[in-house]
Structures are given as structure tokens and as C-alpha cells.
């Protein structure tokens, strides 16, 4: 039923559960998106980039951003450092402008999927699995490349290095 106060309260509670400790900020962002606002600067998405998306459990977006980063690195090797810095800066700024919108759309999809459950407890269980934040994944996304580059450095310097030196 459209405009049912109990449904509206339930929906708001589901979004609150999804957003976790940042609920006030993201509930305001949700209201903006419902009014049609797409661009809303998030400084953490701008600076944190792929880590922010991973922290917010946006798996598909994190993978896509990671692939774009790889493409930018390759383009930087081909076209030079200034091209890389410029394109990475523009890309990061774009993520900062669209980060909140993408996060709110994920929240809307999650709430829509949660509403397929009959029991309210099942709805909130699903939301708690899909929403919130995850610091462990963000740390892994930093640690794995660092370990790779350390291993690459060791390989290049000690194994491939000139034995005369």
C-alpha cells in the first residue's frame, strides 16, 4: 500500500540497518537520490578510491574499478607518467562524485531483494550480510598487491639480478 506509515518506518529501519554507523549521512544521501540527485561529492570515495568501494562491500564496483586501474597503469606505461596522473586524477574525482550514488543504488537493490523475504527477521539478516562495512577486505586489497610487489622486488633483485654485483 502506497504511503503506508508502517511500511515507511520499516523501510527506513532497513536502510538504517544497511548503512550502519553512518546512517544519518547516508539517509540524507538516500533522500537526495530519491529526488533525482546523482552527483554528490564523497571525499572518502575520492581519496580512498577502490578501498572505499571495497570497505562499503561494493564487490562488483570494486572489481570494475580495479580493472580500470590496471588499464590506467598500462596506459601510463605506454603514454607516460603525466598521462597516468591526469587520467587517474580525473577517474578518482569521478568516483568521488558518483560514489554516494552508486552506494545508495546498492542499498536500494539490497532492500528490494530483502523485501522478497516474508519474515522481518529474515529481511534484516539479509541486510546485515549485504550492508555495512568490511575493513578486512579493504586491508586485504592493500596487503595482496604489497606482497606481490615485495615478491617481485625480491625476484628481480636477488634472483634475476647480476651475480657479479
Number of C-alpha atoms within 10 A of each C-alpha: 6 6 7 8 10 10 12 12 11 12 15 14 14 23 23 19 18 26 23 14 12 13 17 12 10 21 16 11 19 22 12 16 18 12 9 10 12 17 16 15 17 17 15 15 22 21 15 16 21 24 23 22 25 25 20 22 22 20 13 11 17 20 14 12 20 16 12 14 17 12 13 19 19 13 15 18 12 11 12 12 13 10 16 20 14 12 17 17 14 13 18 20 19 16 27 23 19 18 26 24 24 17 21 22 15 19 23 16 12 21 22 13 13 20 18 10 13 9 10 13 10 14 19 21 13 18 23 17 12 18 25 19 22 13 14 11 16 18 13 13 17 13 12 11 11 12 11 11 12 12 12 13 13 13 12 12 12 11 11 10 11 9 8 4 4
